[in-house]
């Protein structure tokens, strides 16, 4: 084997290992979260608070996507930007999947996340509108990220539908519990009022009896 061939083979192997390592990293964390972002997610223990964090991170990915897409670029940057845009959309999809998994877990365990679900129903359609706009107005990078864009649109639609259904179920569940709590509170209040009324009646009766007893004592003394 010649030295030149050995060098080329070594470089090819290095590239293959590098790509394999990159693929492994993406598999480990397809959302490509920074340490600060991981901390934000981990620190949000309340179901609705974590939903809000996922929505914020998704919005940040879309803002970056749109900024890169609209920024001026020369021909030498087209390939690099195309890859970056596709990567950002993949991160956005991964975040959306994490959001859906979180919602499903919290729904299955019966945690109240109505506030967070309302946030999804408010924010996600706006993100979907932006994605649809990008699809309807293709740019010069569109061919390279078209597949990821289509997946992102499908994912967000699924998230909106799932959040809407989950909210309806939780409103039904927690609304029924609230009605029960109101009914119990009303019954307790009525019972307390009845007890107070009974006590007042007893007090009046005792006073009446006491007033009747005073003259009798005076007659006995005379």
Secondary structure as GFF3:
##gff-version 3
##sequence-region A 1 222
A	DSSP	alpha_helix	3	28	.	.	.	ID=ss1
A	DSSP	alpha_helix	35	43	.	.	.	ID=ss2
A	DSSP	alpha_helix	47	70	.	.	.	ID=ss3
A	DSSP	three_ten_helix	75	77	.	.	.	ID=ss4
A	DSSP	alpha_helix	78	108	.	.	.	ID=ss5
A	DSSP	alpha_helix	114	136	.	.	.	ID=ss6
A	DSSP	alpha_helix	142	221	.	.	.	ID=ss7
###
